[in-house]
Amino acid sequence: MVSGMNAPQADLAACCVASYDYPATRWVLGDSWHPGGLPLTTRLAEAAGVGPGSLVLDAGSGRGATPVHLAKTIGCRVVGLTLEPGGPL
């Protein structure tokens, strides 16, 4: 169980992570499940002053859609951290 989570929370978290393993789910929802998607991620990074040369830590990066997106669109360096097997490449 994840530290700080009770059993129902841990079960829900595990369920959500497992959902990424289904190609149909990723086809419908895309690679990023963040509210506002990657366009909002870009706006937030720019508002925070992230730019070329910045170093960003994406904790809980899943399969790495956000780190890859930020590196390509903004030119920053990104470190993705996940507990998911087969995480960011």
Backbone hydrogen bonds in HBPLUS format (Angstrom, degrees):
<---DONOR---> <-ACCEPTOR-->    atom                        ^
c    i                          cat <-CA-CA->   ^        H-A-AA   ^      H-
h    n   atom  resd res      DA  || num        DHA   H-A  angle D-A-AA Bond
n    s   type  num  typ     dist DA aas  dist angle  dist       angle   num
A0005-MET N   A0002-VAL O   3.10 MM   3  5.68 155.6  2.16 142.2 142.0     1
A0010-ALA N   A0006-ASN O   2.96 MM   4  6.19 162.6  2.00 161.0 166.8     2
A0011-ASP N   A0007-ALA O   2.93 MM   4  6.13 157.2  1.98 154.1 160.3     3
A0012-LEU N   A0008-PRO O   3.03 MM   4  6.23 157.5  2.08 145.3 150.8     4
A0013-ALA N   A0009-GLN O   2.92 MM   4  6.16 162.5  1.95 152.0 156.8     5
A0014-ALA N   A0010-ALA O   2.93 MM   4  6.11 161.8  1.97 149.1 154.0     6
A0015-CYS N   A0011-ASP O   2.96 MM   4  6.13 151.5  2.04 144.0 152.0     7
A0016-CYS N   A0012-LEU O   2.97 MM   4  6.25 160.2  2.01 153.4 157.8     8
A0017-VAL N   A0013-ALA O   3.03 MM   4  6.26 164.8  2.06 153.9 157.6     9
A0018-ALA N   A0014-ALA O   2.95 MM   4  6.08 160.9  1.98 146.7 152.2    10
A0019-SER N   A0015-CYS O   3.05 MM   4  6.26 137.6  2.24 142.0 152.9    11
A0019-SER N   A0016-CYS O   3.18 MM   3  5.15 128.5  2.46  93.4 106.8    12
A0020-TYR N   A0017-VAL O   3.21 MM   3  5.77 144.8  2.34 111.7 119.4    13
A0021-ASP N   A0018-ALA O   2.97 MM   3  5.52 154.1  2.04 115.0 122.9    14
A0022-TYR N   A0019-SER O   3.17 MM   3  5.80 169.0  2.19 118.9 122.2    15
A0025-THR N   A0022-TYR O   3.06 MM   3  5.42 122.8  2.40 108.2 121.7    16
A0026-ARG N   A0022-TYR O   3.26 MM   4  6.64 163.0  2.29 158.0 162.0    17
A0027-TRP N   A0023-PRO O   2.87 MM   4  6.02 144.9  1.99 145.7 156.2    18
A0028-VAL N   A0024-ALA O   3.02 MM   4  6.22 156.9  2.07 147.7 152.3    19
A0029-LEU N   A0025-THR O   2.91 MM   4  6.02 174.5  1.91 159.0 160.8    20
A0030-GLY N   A0026-ARG O   2.75 MM   4  4.84 135.1  1.95 126.0 134.8    21
A0037-GLY N   A0034-HIS O   2.85 MM   3  5.03 158.2  1.89 127.5 131.5    22
A0040-LEU N   A0036-GLY O   3.38 MM   4  5.04 157.5  2.43 126.2 126.3    23
A0041-THR N   A0037-GLY O   3.25 MM   4  6.56 153.0  2.33 143.0 151.0    24
A0042-THR N   A0038-LEU O   2.99 MM   4  6.24 156.7  2.04 152.6 156.9    25
A0043-ARG N   A0039-PRO O   3.11 MM   4  6.42 161.4  2.14 145.7 150.4    26
A0044-LEU N   A0040-LEU O   2.88 MM   4  6.08 163.2  1.91 155.4 159.5    27
A0045-ALA N   A0041-THR O   2.97 MM   4  6.14 159.7  2.01 149.3 155.0    28
A0046-GLU N   A0042-THR O   2.97 MM   4  6.18 163.3  2.00 153.5 157.9    29
A0047-ALA N   A0043-ARG O   2.92 MM   4  6.09 157.7  1.97 147.6 154.1    30
A0048-ALA N   A0044-LEU O   2.97 MM   4  6.13 138.4  2.15 141.5 152.3    31
A0050-VAL N   A0045-ALA O   2.91 MM   5  5.24 159.1  1.95 161.0 153.9    32
A0049-GLY N   A0046-GLU O   3.02 MM   3  5.10 157.9  2.07 104.5 110.9    33
A0054-SER N   A0051-GLY O   2.93 MM   3  5.50 162.0  1.96 140.2 142.7    34
A0077-ARG N   A0054-SER O   2.84 MM  23  6.08 166.5  1.86 173.6 168.9    35
A0056-VAL N   A0077-ARG O   2.85 MM  21  6.24 159.4  1.90 154.3 160.8    36
A0079-VAL N   A0056-VAL O   2.81 MM  23  6.23 159.3  1.85 164.3 171.5    37
A0058-ASP N   A0079-VAL O   2.84 MM  21  6.13 169.9  1.85 160.1 163.1    38
A0081-LEU N   A0058-ASP O   2.95 MM  23  6.11 166.0  1.96 155.8 152.1    39
A0060-GLY N   A0081-LEU O   2.69 MM  21  5.67 140.3  1.84 148.9 162.4    40
A0061-SER N   A0081-LEU O   2.99 MM  20  5.66 157.5  2.04 134.4 139.1    41
A0064-GLY N   A0061-SER O   2.93 MM   3  5.25 158.9  1.97 141.5 139.6    42
A0068-VAL N   A0064-GLY O   3.12 MM   4  6.12 168.3  2.13 152.7 156.3    43
A0069-HIS N   A0065-ALA O   2.95 MM   4  6.00 158.2  2.00 144.5 151.5    44
A0070-LEU N   A0066-THR O   2.91 MM   4  6.10 171.0  1.91 163.6 164.4    45
A0071-ALA N   A0067-PRO O   3.02 MM   4  6.14 163.7  2.05 148.8 153.6    46
A0072-LYS N   A0068-VAL O   2.99 MM   4  6.14 159.5  2.03 150.9 156.2    47
A0073-THR N   A0069-HIS O   2.86 MM   4  5.96 169.0  1.87 159.5 162.6    48
A0074-ILE N   A0070-LEU O   2.92 MM   4  5.43 156.7  1.97 138.9 146.2    49
A0075-GLY N   A0071-ALA O   3.11 MM   4  4.71 128.6  2.39 105.7 119.3    50
